[in-house]
Amino acid sequence: MSSLSPFAATVNVAIGGAFGAALRYQTGRAMTGWLGAPAMSVFPWATLAVNALGSLLIGLLFGWLARAGQGGDQLRLLLGVGLLGGFTTFSAFSLELVVLVERGQFTIAALYAFLSIALGVTGLFFGLTLTRLLG
């Protein structure tokens, strides 16, 4: 539980999230400029890059916060939930999956990974299909 007030916690998440979303957008623009639009239309390079980088960064952040031992609530909300959550939600998924693996909960970790991917892709497919049918 956060030691910050609910309002302060929300502000930290919102500020970090705004910057994270902007960084994600700018990463896509930069990679399109670097690789060119044709390469970007063949494979989602920018999404892969932010997911991989965000996972690395959330691992570094939470590892550092665990070593610090205290005072990390504001940084966890600002940088972990906000910035990296806005940059990529895949980083949160990766963190949760690794925590399950480190706890030795391999079956639950495998189920979580499978369901996250299957339900996420299936939900997106059905959402697109529904909007196409109704639109």
C-alpha positions in Angstrom: 0.0 0.0 0.0 1.2 3.5 -0.8 2.4 5.9 1.9 1.2 8.7 -0.3 -2.3 10.1 -0.2 -4.5 8.7 -3.0 -4.4 12.1 -4.8 -0.6 12.3 -4.6 -0.3 8.7 -5.8 -2.6 9.4 -8.7 -0.7 12.6 -9.7 2.5 10.6 -9.7 1.1 7.9 -12.0 -0.5 10.5 -14.3 2.6 12.6 -14.7 4.8 9.5 -15.3 2.1 8.0 -17.7 2.0 11.2 -19.8 5.8 11.1 -20.3 5.8 7.4 -20.9 3.1 7.6 -23.6 5.0 10.5 -25.3 8.2 8.5 -25.2 6.5 5.6 -26.8 5.1 7.8 -29.6 8.5 9.4 -30.2 10.2 6.0 -30.2 7.8 4.9 -33.0 8.5 8.1 -35.0 12.3 7.8 -34.5 12.3 4.2 -35.6 10.2 4.9 -38.6 12.7 7.6 -39.6 15.6 5.2 -39.0 14.2 2.1 -40.6 11.8 3.6 -43.0 8.1 3.2 -43.3 8.3 0.0 -45.5 10.3 -1.9 -42.8 7.9 -0.7 -40.1 4.9 -1.9 -42.0 6.3 -5.4 -42.3 7.1 -6.0 -38.6 6.1 -4.0 -35.4 9.7 -3.0 -34.6 8.7 0.0 -32.4 6.4 -2.1 -30.3 9.0 -4.8 -29.9 11.6 -2.2 -29.0 9.5 -0.5 -26.3 8.4 -3.8 -24.9 11.9 -5.1 -24.6 13.3 -1.8 -23.3 10.4 -1.3 -20.9 10.9 -4.8 -19.5 14.6 -4.1 -19.0 13.9 -0.8 -17.3 11.2 -2.1 -15.0 13.6 -4.9 -14.0 16.3 -2.4 -13.2 13.9 -0.1 -11.4 12.4 -2.7 -9.2 15.7 -4.4 -8.5 17.1 -1.0 -7.4 14.0 -0.2 -5.3 14.3 -3.6 -3.6 17.9 -2.9 -2.7 17.1 0.6 -1.4 14.6 -1.0 0.9 12.5 2.1 1.7 11.4 5.4 0.3 10.6 3.9 -3.1 6.8 4.4 -3.1 6.8 7.7 -5.0 9.4 6.4 -7.5 7.6 3.1 -8.0 4.4 5.0 -8.8 6.0 7.7 -10.9 8.5 5.6 -12.8 7.2 2.0 -12.6 3.4 2.4 -12.8 3.4 5.8 -14.6 6.3 6.2 -16.9 6.9 2.6 -17.8 3.2 1.8 -17.7 2.6 4.5 -20.2 5.7 3.5 -22.2 4.6 -0.2 -22.3 2.2 -2.3 -20.3 4.3 -5.3 -21.3 6.9 -4.3 -18.7 4.3 -4.8 -15.9 3.3 -8.2 -17.4 7.0 -9.2 -17.6 7.6 -8.2 -13.9 4.6 -10.1 -12.7 5.6 -13.2 -14.7 9.2 -13.1 -13.4 7.9 -12.7 -9.8 5.8 -15.9 -10.2 8.8 -17.8 -11.7 11.1 -16.6 -8.9 8.5 -17.8 -6.3 8.6 -21.2 -8.0 5.0 -20.9 -9.2 5.8 -22.3 -12.6 2.4 -23.6 -13.5 0.7 -20.4 -12.5 3.4 -18.4 -14.4 2.8 -20.5 -17.5 -1.0 -20.1 -17.2 -0.6 -16.4 -16.7 1.6 -16.0 -19.8 -0.7 -18.1 -21.9 -3.9 -16.5 -20.8 -2.4 -12.9 -21.0 -1.4 -13.5 -24.6 -4.4 -15.6 -25.6 -7.0 -13.3 -24.0 -5.3 -10.1 -25.1 -5.1 -11.1 -28.7 -8.6 -12.7 -28.7 -10.1 -9.6 -27.0 -8.5 -7.3 -29.5 -9.7 -9.5 -32.4 -13.3 -9.6 -31.1 -13.2 -5.8 -30.4 -12.0 -5.1 -33.9 -14.6 -7.6 -35.4 -17.4 -6.0 -33.3 -16.6 -2.5 -34.3 -16.3 -3.5 -38.0 -19.7 -5.2 -37.8 -21.4 -2.3 -36.1 -19.6 0.4 -38.1 
